[in-house]
């Protein structure tokens, strides 16, 4: 009897090896592309979301007190948001804000795409909102603007790049939300 030995030659890749290579190439591509995208693409979204978040924190801190002030100050490529009381800073944060412009109004609730903000918010003219002890807006506006501070009866808005989807609105009750103001 003769034994039959068959020899197999492996001239290609197995399916498992091929799948592993595809997965590794996908991971490398994802990491590389995330490094190539510029962060300032998202700066307006981040700024908007942080303004809303810290505005809500300011409103909560104002409950039972009447000395809470929210100050939004863009300066160069940095956006500073400060919550202060009569003794000084309570909470503050800074974020990148490259290629992001801000303008604000008090008691003007038209969409930012329809009526751009009347007063440009800058390092020398920050946007300020003051809360009463119920968390409602009392007064505010852009420092240096005519009549500052203005008593708030209808609400306030901050236009981010004059884009309604990026804008922040505050109701007279002090609640901050994203988008066009709703009366």
MOWOSUL-V365175 format. One record per helix or strand of 3 or more residues. SS is the DSSP state (A for helix, B for strand). FROM is the first residue (numbers start at 1). LEN is the number of residues. If there is no record, write none. Layout:
# MOWOSUL-V365175
ss->SS from->FROM len->LEN
ss->SS from->FROM len->LEN
This chain:
# MOWOSUL-V365175
ss->A from->15 len->22
ss->A from->39 len->3
ss->A from->43 len->20
ss->B from->68 len->8
ss->B from->78 len->8
ss->B from->88 len->9
ss->B from->102 len->5
ss->B from->127 len->5
ss->B from->137 len->6
ss->B from->155 len->6
ss->A from->164 len->3
ss->B from->168 len->4
ss->B from->176 len->3
